[in-house]
Amino acid sequence: MAAVFINQYGGLLSYLMAFGLIYQRRHGTFTTAFWLGLLSLPVCLRFNYRWHILTILINGIVAPIFLPVMLGLIMVAICLWPVSHMIVWLEEGLLTTLYKGLAWIATFPYATITFGKIQLIPLFLIVIGTLWLMASTGRRAKWGWGAVISLYVISFIGIHFNPVGRVIMFDIGQGDSLLIQQPFNRHNLLIDTGGRLALPQEKWQRRQIVSRAEKVTVNYLYSCGIDHLEAIALSHQDADHIGDLNEIMQHIRVKRLICAAGLPQNRQFQRQVRPHLTKVAIEPYLADQHFMIGHQQINVLAPVVAGPGGNADSLVLQTQIGGASWLFTGDLEKAGEVAIVDRYPQLRVDYLKVGHHGSQTASDPQSIATWQVKGALISAGRHNRYGHPHAATLQTLKRANVPFWNTADCGMLEWRYGFGQVPMIKTTLKDCD
């Protein structure tokens, strides 16, 4: 029960705020709002990962006014029941104005700090230190402030300069999205963004849907203290690979868009990137070229010629990560895999991102054998309509004695390397451990 409690944002924050109110009962409204904001900050960082530097100040200003005004209007509405709809309309207008004002303040440049997910031990130490500060004066308060600030600084450095690197395959349903996260969070590369095919709908059918990129990918990046990417590599035009590009770029700063030559002429791609052309550089590549992400060289193995952006034109990338050779194939099919074997006969692959979500059209048995694959990662949605991954593809991997992991069964896949790490695939669902 304790483990469940400390991982529930609402429950943890509610009990903490209740305790803080009791602890601060002798102080004024502004002072109480200030201390409650400071007390709640580490919990917010644990679950939301970001902090607006004006939050505590705004809470201190708004709380003393908001509560009496809103409670007063509610009491008036109860007393004047026959005409209460007018009071409700007034309250709604006030709330809407307040929310719009807060949303406007939230857009202030450089006012939001992407802190990352604070760990439990520093969280509890900061809470205890804050409670100590609330009851301290003089020299004791100075020592308390120094201790709390030091804990925040140490936590921030630990998150933003983590010496462990990762390869992440996100569990985003039927689609592809992978992250190469370099040690110390420098020069990270996202390969594809995932996305859904947008079907025509009547106006009454439309509803606000939060994309998987926002719920999964962006939240993961924020939890690691990442608010910018060196580049996003886009394998081809399909919506399940690049459909959420706009959502990613609305939340994460991106310097470069890497793609296969020919894709920039694709009209669908042009529509997606048009709003961002002033902020990002587009770099098209063909086979035998390479690009750099920090000090890491990413080799382009396909396509050989520019195409319209279909499966056969998938941007295929190979790189060395933590001493292992990785191959990322987009939706490349068997003919393309055979062509890569013929073009690069010396290529060996430790970890393969299985092409086309494990479809029957990909994973040529001879290519798998030639590459001497040691592990395969498959991104597919649970109970997807396409039947991915196909039984024939899984059989091909089994015959080659290649262990495989599927996001539909295992959740997000993580491979760590660097300081103190034993390279291995870690899963987020117990049935794949």
LINMO-V894333 format. One record per residue. RES is the residue in one letter. PHI is phi in whole degrees, -180 to 180 (NA if undefined). OMEGA is omega in whole degrees, -180 to 180 (* if undefined). D_FIRST is the distance of its C-alpha to the first C-alpha in Angstrom with 2 decimals. Layout:
res=RES phi=PHI omega=OMEGA d_first=D_FIRST
res=RES phi=PHI omega=OMEGA d_first=D_FIRST
This chain:
res=M phi=NA omega=-180 d_first=0.00
res=A phi=-63 omega=-179 d_first=3.81
res=A phi=-64 omega=178 d_first=5.46
res=V phi=-66 omega=-177 d_first=5.14
res=F phi=-62 omega=-175 d_first=6.14
res=I phi=-73 omega=178 d_first=8.82
res=N phi=-104 omega=176 d_first=10.08
res=Q phi=-105 omega=-174 d_first=10.83
res=Y phi=-59 omega=-176 d_first=14.32
res=G phi=-62 omega=-178 d_first=15.08
res=G phi=-64 omega=-179 d_first=12.15
res=L phi=-62 omega=-178 d_first=12.51
res=L phi=-68 omega=-179 d_first=16.25
res=S phi=-63 omega=180 d_first=16.53
res=Y phi=-65 omega=180 d_first=15.00
res=L phi=-66 omega=179 d_first=17.03
res=M phi=-67 omega=178 d_first=20.10
res=A phi=-62 omega=178 d_first=19.89
res=F phi=-63 omega=179 d_first=19.76
res=G phi=-63 omega=179 d_first=22.57
res=L phi=-65 omega=178 d_first=24.66
res=I phi=-65 omega=-178 d_first=24.53
res=Y phi=-66 omega=-175 d_first=25.33
res=Q phi=-106 omega=-171 d_first=28.18
res=R phi=-65 omega=-177 d_first=29.62
res=R phi=-92 omega=-176 d_first=33.04
res=H phi=-100 omega=179 d_first=33.71
res=G phi=-73 omega=-175 d_first=35.46
res=T phi=-65 omega=-178 d_first=34.03
res=F phi=-63 omega=-180 d_first=34.97
res=T phi=-63 omega=179 d_first=33.61
res=T phi=-63 omega=179 d_first=30.31
res=A phi=-63 omega=179 d_first=30.02
res=F phi=-63 omega=-177 d_first=30.90
res=W phi=-70 omega=177 d_first=28.29
res=L phi=-65 omega=176 d_first=25.50
res=G phi=-63 omega=179 d_first=26.57
res=L phi=-69 omega=180 d_first=26.56
res=L phi=-69 omega=-177 d_first=23.15
res=S phi=-82 omega=-173 d_first=21.63
res=L phi=-57 omega=-179 d_first=23.56
res=P phi=-64 omega=177 d_first=21.27
res=V phi=-69 omega=177 d_first=18.34
res=C phi=-62 omega=179 d_first=20.93
res=L phi=-68 omega=178 d_first=22.10
res=R phi=-67 omega=-173 d_first=18.71
res=F phi=-112 omega=-177 d_first=18.62
res=N phi=-110 omega=170 d_first=22.32
res=Y phi=73 omega=-177 d_first=24.12
res=R phi=-128 omega=-178 d_first=27.24
res=W phi=-145 omega=175 d_first=28.60
res=H phi=-89 omega=-172 d_first=31.78
res=I phi=-66 omega=179 d_first=33.66
res=L phi=-95 omega=-173 d_first=34.81
res=T phi=-57 omega=-176 d_first=31.42
res=I phi=-64 omega=179 d_first=31.15
res=L phi=-63 omega=-179 d_first=34.85
res=I phi=-64 omega=177 d_first=34.73
res=N phi=-59 omega=180 d_first=31.77
res=G phi=-66 omega=180 d_first=33.80
res=I phi=-83 omega=-173 d_first=36.85
res=V phi=-77 omega=-174 d_first=35.47
res=A phi=-55 omega=-179 d_first=32.94
res=P phi=-64 omega=-178 d_first=35.65
res=I phi=-94 omega=-172 d_first=37.79
res=F phi=-62 omega=-174 d_first=35.46
res=L phi=-64 omega=179 d_first=33.59
res=P phi=-62 omega=-178 d_first=36.77
res=V phi=-65 omega=-178 d_first=38.69
res=M phi=-67 omega=177 d_first=36.16
res=L phi=-64 omega=178 d_first=35.43
res=G phi=-63 omega=179 d_first=39.18
res=L phi=-65 omega=178 d_first=39.89
res=I phi=-64 omega=178 d_first=37.33
res=M phi=-63 omega=178 d_first=38.99
res=V phi=-64 omega=180 d_first=42.38
res=A phi=-62 omega=179 d_first=41.34
res=I phi=-67 omega=-179 d_first=40.24
res=C phi=-70 omega=-178 d_first=43.53
res=L phi=-107 omega=-174 d_first=45.66
res=W phi=-54 omega=-178 d_first=44.12
res=P phi=-60 omega=-179 d_first=47.32
res=V phi=-116 omega=-174 d_first=47.40
res=S phi=-67 omega=-179 d_first=43.70
res=H phi=-61 omega=178 d_first=43.77
res=M phi=-68 omega=179 d_first=45.72
res=I phi=-66 omega=179 d_first=43.09
res=V phi=-62 omega=179 d_first=40.35
res=W phi=-61 omega=180 d_first=42.55
res=L phi=-66 omega=178 d_first=42.98
res=E phi=-61 omega=179 d_first=39.25
res=E phi=-61 omega=178 d_first=38.66
res=G phi=-63 omega=179 d_first=41.44
res=L phi=-65 omega=179 d_first=40.04
res=L phi=-64 omega=179 d_first=36.56
res=T phi=-61 omega=178 d_first=38.19
res=T phi=-62 omega=180 d_first=40.37
res=L phi=-64 omega=-179 d_first=37.49
res=Y phi=-63 omega=179 d_first=35.46
res=K phi=-65 omega=178 d_first=38.61
res=G phi=-65 omega=178 d_first=39.31
res=L phi=-65 omega=178 d_first=35.87
res=A phi=-63 omega=178 d_first=36.22
res=W phi=-66 omega=179 d_first=39.64
res=I phi=-63 omega=-179 d_first=38.40
res=A phi=-65 omega=-179 d_first=35.71
res=T phi=-85 omega=-180 d_first=38.61
res=F phi=-57 omega=-179 d_first=40.19
res=P phi=-65 omega=175 d_first=40.94
res=Y phi=65 omega=180 d_first=39.13
res=A phi=-92 omega=180 d_first=36.99
res=T phi=-103 omega=180 d_first=33.70
res=I phi=-101 omega=173 d_first=32.23
res=T phi=-86 omega=-174 d_first=30.22
res=F phi=-83 omega=-175 d_first=28.03
res=G phi=107 omega=-177 d_first=25.49
res=K phi=-85 omega=-180 d_first=21.77
res=I phi=-73 omega=-178 d_first=21.14
res=Q phi=-78 omega=-171 d_first=18.95
res=L phi=-66 omega=-177 d_first=15.99
res=I phi=-63 omega=176 d_first=18.11
res=P phi=-63 omega=177 d_first=21.03
res=L phi=-59 omega=-178 d_first=18.89
res=F phi=-65 omega=178 d_first=17.60
res=L phi=-65 omega=179 d_first=21.14
res=I phi=-68 omega=177 d_first=22.73
res=V phi=-61 omega=179 d_first=20.69
res=I phi=-63 omega=178 d_first=21.67
res=G phi=-63 omega=179 d_first=25.18
res=T phi=-67 omega=176 d_first=25.48
res=L phi=-61 omega=176 d_first=24.56
res=W phi=-61 omega=180 d_first=27.15
res=L phi=-63 omega=-178 d_first=29.64
res=M phi=-61 omega=-177 d_first=29.19
res=A phi=-109 omega=-173 d_first=30.41
res=S phi=-110 omega=175 d_first=32.96
res=T phi=-141 omega=173 d_first=36.62
res=G phi=63 omega=-176 d_first=39.44
res=R phi=-65 omega=178 d_first=39.01
res=R phi=-61 omega=179 d_first=35.39
res=A phi=-67 omega=179 d_first=34.63
res=K phi=-62 omega=178 d_first=36.60
res=W phi=-63 omega=180 d_first=34.64
res=G phi=-63 omega=177 d_first=31.37
res=W phi=-61 omega=179 d_first=32.57
res=G phi=-61 omega=-180 d_first=33.70
res=A phi=-67 omega=-178 d_first=30.38
res=V phi=-65 omega=180 d_first=28.34
res=I phi=-63 omega=179 d_first=30.94
res=S phi=-62 omega=179 d_first=31.05
res=L phi=-63 omega=177 d_first=27.30
res=Y phi=-63 omega=-178 d_first=27.76
res=V phi=-64 omega=-180 d_first=30.86
res=I phi=-63 omega=178 d_first=29.39
res=S phi=-63 omega=-180 d_first=26.41
res=F phi=-61 omega=-180 d_first=28.93
res=I phi=-65 omega=-180 d_first=31.21
res=G phi=-62 omega=179 d_first=28.53
res=I phi=-77 omega=-172 d_first=27.56
res=H phi=-81 omega=-179 d_first=31.15
res=F phi=-125 omega=179 d_first=32.84
res=N phi=-68 omega=-177 d_first=30.48
res=P phi=-75 omega=-178 d_first=32.85
res=V phi=-92 omega=174 d_first=31.08
res=G phi=-96 omega=-176 d_first=32.68
res=R phi=-145 omega=161 d_first=31.20
res=V phi=-116 omega=-176 d_first=32.42
res=I phi=-117 omega=167 d_first=30.01
res=M phi=-105 omega=-175 d_first=30.56
res=F phi=-74 omega=175 d_first=28.59
res=D phi=-89 omega=-175 d_first=27.10
res=I phi=-118 omega=-178 d_first=29.13
res=G phi=82 omega=-177 d_first=30.21
res=Q phi=-80 omega=-178 d_first=33.91
res=G phi=174 omega=180 d_first=35.27
res=D phi=-125 omega=169 d_first=35.55
res=S phi=-164 omega=-178 d_first=34.15
res=L phi=-130 omega=179 d_first=33.89
res=L phi=-126 omega=169 d_first=33.59
res=I phi=-101 omega=-175 d_first=35.40
res=Q phi=-103 omega=-177 d_first=33.68
res=Q phi=-75 omega=177 d_first=35.93
res=P phi=-54 omega=-179 d_first=34.86
res=F phi=66 omega=174 d_first=34.62
res=N phi=57 omega=-179 d_first=34.06
res=R phi=-109 omega=170 d_first=37.81
res=H phi=57 omega=-178 d_first=39.78
res=N phi=-80 omega=-178 d_first=37.10
res=L phi=-120 omega=173 d_first=38.37
res=L phi=-103 omega=178 d_first=36.83
res=I phi=-107 omega=-177 d_first=38.48
res=D phi=69 omega=-174 d_first=38.47
res=T phi=-121 omega=-171 d_first=36.17
res=G phi=73 omega=180 d_first=35.37
res=G phi=151 omega=180 d_first=36.14
res=R phi=-118 omega=174 d_first=36.97
res=L phi=-73 omega=-179 d_first=40.41
res=A phi=-86 omega=179 d_first=41.33
res=L phi=-90 omega=178 d_first=43.09
res=P phi=-59 omega=-179 d_first=45.50
res=Q phi=-136 omega=171 d_first=44.00
res=E phi=-70 omega=-177 d_first=45.48
res=K phi=-59 omega=-177 d_first=44.63
res=W phi=-71 omega=-180 d_first=42.61
res=Q phi=-85 omega=-174 d_first=40.47
res=R phi=-76 omega=176 d_first=39.46
res=R phi=-146 omega=-178 d_first=36.07
res=Q phi=-73 omega=-180 d_first=34.24
res=I phi=-118 omega=176 d_first=32.35
res=V phi=-81 omega=-176 d_first=30.33
res=S phi=-67 omega=176 d_first=31.48
res=R phi=-64 omega=178 d_first=29.32
res=A phi=-61 omega=179 d_first=30.96
res=E phi=-70 omega=-176 d_first=29.49
res=K phi=-72 omega=-173 d_first=25.98
res=V phi=-108 omega=-172 d_first=25.85
res=T phi=-65 omega=-178 d_first=28.77
res=V phi=-63 omega=179 d_first=29.22
res=N phi=-63 omega=178 d_first=25.55
res=Y phi=-63 omega=180 d_first=25.47
res=L phi=-60 omega=178 d_first=28.69
res=Y phi=-61 omega=-178 d_first=27.50
res=S phi=-63 omega=178 d_first=24.33
res=C phi=-91 omega=-179 d_first=26.88
res=G phi=78 omega=-177 d_first=29.05
res=I phi=-101 omega=175 d_first=31.68
res=D phi=-121 omega=176 d_first=33.66
res=H phi=-150 omega=179 d_first=36.82
res=L phi=-124 omega=174 d_first=38.00
res=E phi=-63 omega=-178 d_first=41.24
res=A phi=-163 omega=167 d_first=41.89
res=I phi=-119 omega=176 d_first=40.80
res=A phi=-98 omega=-177 d_first=42.62
res=L phi=-110 omega=-173 d_first=43.30
res=S phi=-72 omega=180 d_first=44.29
res=H phi=-167 omega=-166 d_first=46.13
res=Q phi=-81 omega=-171 d_first=46.37
res=D phi=-58 omega=-176 d_first=43.96
res=A phi=-62 omega=-179 d_first=41.43
res=D phi=-76 omega=176 d_first=38.48
res=H phi=-113 omega=-177 d_first=39.41
res=I phi=-130 omega=-176 d_first=40.58
res=G phi=-64 omega=-178 d_first=39.69
res=D phi=-99 omega=180 d_first=37.02
res=L phi=-58 omega=-178 d_first=39.27
res=N phi=-62 omega=180 d_first=39.91
res=E phi=-64 omega=178 d_first=36.23
res=I phi=-62 omega=-174 d_first=35.62
res=M phi=-74 omega=174 d_first=38.70
res=Q phi=-75 omega=-176 d_first=37.80
res=H phi=-111 omega=-175 d_first=34.71
res=I phi=-123 omega=176 d_first=35.73
res=R phi=-73 omega=-177 d_first=39.12
res=V phi=-128 omega=-179 d_first=41.03
res=K phi=-86 omega=-171 d_first=44.30
res=R phi=-139 omega=170 d_first=45.64
res=L phi=-114 omega=179 d_first=45.51
res=I phi=-97 omega=-180 d_first=46.55
res=C phi=-153 omega=176 d_first=48.02
res=A phi=-78 omega=176 d_first=50.67
res=A phi=-57 omega=-177 d_first=54.24
res=G phi=108 omega=-180 d_first=55.10
res=L phi=-64 omega=179 d_first=51.73
res=P phi=-60 omega=178 d_first=52.81
res=Q phi=-90 omega=179 d_first=55.57
res=N phi=-75 omega=-174 d_first=53.16
res=R phi=-64 omega=179 d_first=53.17
res=Q phi=-62 omega=178 d_first=49.55
res=F phi=-65 omega=180 d_first=48.55
res=Q phi=-60 omega=179 d_first=50.94
res=R phi=-64 omega=-177 d_first=49.36
res=Q phi=-71 omega=-174 d_first=45.90
res=V phi=-91 omega=-175 d_first=47.02
res=R phi=-53 omega=-179 d_first=49.67
res=P phi=-66 omega=-173 d_first=47.48
res=H phi=-114 omega=-172 d_first=46.54
res=L phi=-63 omega=-180 d_first=49.92
res=T phi=-80 omega=-174 d_first=50.59
res=K phi=-114 omega=-173 d_first=47.40
res=V phi=-138 omega=178 d_first=47.18
res=A phi=-99 omega=179 d_first=49.67
res=I phi=-100 omega=-177 d_first=50.09
res=E phi=-123 omega=177 d_first=51.09
res=P phi=-87 omega=-178 d_first=52.39
res=Y phi=-136 omega=172 d_first=52.82
res=L phi=-127 omega=-180 d_first=54.52
res=A phi=-55 omega=180 d_first=54.43
res=D phi=78 omega=173 d_first=55.62
res=Q phi=-103 omega=176 d_first=54.34
res=H phi=-150 omega=174 d_first=51.36
res=F phi=-138 omega=-176 d_first=49.46
res=M phi=-110 omega=169 d_first=47.54
res=I phi=-118 omega=-170 d_first=44.00
res=G phi=66 omega=178 d_first=44.32
res=H phi=-97 omega=-177 d_first=45.76
res=Q phi=-94 omega=179 d_first=44.46
res=Q phi=-92 omega=177 d_first=47.10
res=I phi=-110 omega=-178 d_first=46.19
res=N phi=-93 omega=178 d_first=48.93
res=V phi=-97 omega=-178 d_first=49.92
res=L phi=-106 omega=179 d_first=51.07
res=A phi=-163 omega=5 d_first=51.63
res=P phi=-84 omega=179 d_first=53.18
res=V phi=-83 omega=179 d_first=56.74
res=V phi=-126 omega=179 d_first=58.26
res=A phi=-67 omega=179 d_first=57.03
res=G phi=-134 omega=-177 d_first=55.81
res=P phi=-78 omega=177 d_first=54.46
res=G phi=108 omega=178 d_first=50.79
res=G phi=-81 omega=-179 d_first=50.10
res=N phi=-56 omega=-178 d_first=48.21
res=A phi=-67 omega=180 d_first=51.25
res=D phi=-98 omega=-176 d_first=51.33
res=S phi=-56 omega=174 d_first=47.79
res=L phi=-75 omega=-179 d_first=47.45
res=V phi=-106 omega=-174 d_first=46.64
res=L phi=-120 omega=176 d_first=45.34
res=Q phi=-131 omega=178 d_first=45.24
res=T phi=-157 omega=175 d_first=44.08
res=Q phi=-97 omega=179 d_first=43.10
res=I phi=-130 omega=178 d_first=39.55
res=G phi=57 omega=179 d_first=38.50
res=G phi=84 omega=180 d_first=41.40
res=A phi=-116 omega=178 d_first=40.65
res=S phi=-91 omega=-179 d_first=42.72
res=W phi=-116 omega=177 d_first=40.93
res=L phi=-128 omega=-179 d_first=42.61
res=F phi=-113 omega=-166 d_first=41.46
res=T phi=-113 omega=-178 d_first=43.52
res=G phi=58 omega=176 d_first=42.53
res=D phi=-109 omega=-179 d_first=43.89
res=L phi=-59 omega=-179 d_first=46.79
res=E phi=-103 omega=-170 d_first=48.28
res=K phi=-58 omega=-179 d_first=50.08
res=A phi=-61 omega=178 d_first=53.44
res=G phi=-68 omega=178 d_first=51.97
res=E phi=-65 omega=178 d_first=50.20
res=V phi=-62 omega=179 d_first=53.50
res=A phi=-63 omega=178 d_first=55.27
res=I phi=-67 omega=177 d_first=52.89
res=V phi=-60 omega=180 d_first=53.54
res=D phi=-67 omega=-175 d_first=57.27
res=R phi=-80 omega=-178 d_first=57.14
res=Y phi=-129 omega=-174 d_first=54.90
res=P phi=-65 omega=-179 d_first=55.66
res=Q phi=-89 omega=-176 d_first=54.18
res=L phi=-66 omega=173 d_first=50.73
res=R phi=-125 omega=-173 d_first=47.83
res=V phi=-128 omega=175 d_first=44.24
res=D phi=-81 omega=-179 d_first=41.16
res=Y phi=-129 omega=-177 d_first=38.68
res=L phi=-114 omega=167 d_first=39.79
res=K phi=-82 omega=-172 d_first=38.34
res=V phi=-60 omega=-177 d_first=39.58
res=G phi=-68 omega=172 d_first=42.07
res=H phi=54 omega=173 d_first=41.67
res=H phi=59 omega=-179 d_first=38.08
res=G phi=82 omega=179 d_first=39.30
res=S phi=-64 omega=177 d_first=42.05
res=Q phi=-64 omega=-178 d_first=44.91
res=T phi=-78 omega=-177 d_first=47.21
res=A phi=-119 omega=177 d_first=45.72
res=S phi=63 omega=176 d_first=45.06
res=D phi=-63 omega=-176 d_first=48.58
res=P phi=-57 omega=-178 d_first=48.48
res=Q phi=-68 omega=178 d_first=51.28
res=S phi=-66 omega=178 d_first=49.67
res=I phi=-59 omega=-179 d_first=46.39
res=A phi=-67 omega=-178 d_first=48.47
res=T phi=-65 omega=-179 d_first=50.66
res=W phi=-73 omega=-178 d_first=47.81
res=Q phi=57 omega=-176 d_first=46.20
res=V phi=-63 omega=180 d_first=42.74
res=K phi=-104 omega=179 d_first=39.91
res=G phi=-163 omega=-177 d_first=36.97
res=A phi=-129 omega=179 d_first=36.72
res=L phi=-115 omega=-177 d_first=34.28
res=I phi=-122 omega=176 d_first=34.39
res=S phi=-108 omega=-179 d_first=33.18
res=A phi=-150 omega=179 d_first=33.09
res=G phi=-83 omega=177 d_first=31.32
res=R phi=-68 omega=178 d_first=29.40
res=H phi=54 omega=-178 d_first=31.93
res=N phi=-71 omega=-175 d_first=34.53
res=R phi=-70 omega=-175 d_first=37.95
res=Y phi=-91 omega=-178 d_first=39.83
res=G phi=73 omega=178 d_first=38.41
res=H phi=-85 omega=-7 d_first=37.39
res=P phi=-78 omega=-177 d_first=37.19
res=H phi=-75 omega=-179 d_first=40.21
res=A phi=-58 omega=-180 d_first=40.42
res=A phi=-65 omega=179 d_first=43.66
res=T phi=-68 omega=178 d_first=42.05
res=L phi=-63 omega=178 d_first=39.25
res=Q phi=-67 omega=177 d_first=41.98
res=T phi=-59 omega=179 d_first=43.95
res=L phi=-67 omega=180 d_first=41.08
res=K phi=-64 omega=180 d_first=40.53
res=R phi=-63 omega=179 d_first=44.26
res=A phi=-87 omega=-179 d_first=44.31
res=N phi=58 omega=179 d_first=41.36
res=V phi=-103 omega=175 d_first=39.39
res=P phi=-66 omega=-178 d_first=35.58
res=F phi=-136 omega=179 d_first=34.15
res=W phi=-131 omega=-176 d_first=30.94
res=N phi=-120 omega=-179 d_first=30.61
res=T phi=-60 omega=179 d_first=28.31
res=A phi=-63 omega=-180 d_first=28.23
res=D phi=-103 omega=-169 d_first=26.48
res=C phi=-110 omega=-175 d_first=24.87
res=G phi=73 omega=-180 d_first=23.96
res=M phi=-63 omega=180 d_first=25.09
res=L phi=-106 omega=-176 d_first=27.14
res=E phi=-134 omega=176 d_first=27.42
res=W phi=-124 omega=-176 d_first=30.13
res=R phi=-103 omega=175 d_first=30.13
res=Y phi=-150 omega=179 d_first=33.18
res=G phi=107 omega=-170 d_first=34.53
res=F phi=-55 omega=173 d_first=33.38
res=G phi=68 omega=-175 d_first=31.72
res=Q phi=-104 omega=170 d_first=30.87
res=V phi=-100 omega=-176 d_first=31.70
res=P phi=-58 omega=178 d_first=32.76
res=M phi=-164 omega=178 d_first=30.72
res=I phi=-82 omega=175 d_first=29.13
res=K phi=-111 omega=-178 d_first=25.36
res=T phi=-114 omega=-179 d_first=23.57
res=T phi=-106 omega=177 d_first=20.42
res=L phi=-114 omega=-171 d_first=19.82
res=K phi=-64 omega=-174 d_first=18.92
res=D phi=-72 omega=178 d_first=21.87
res=C phi=-112 omega=-179 d_first=24.27
res=D phi=-66 omega=* d_first=23.15
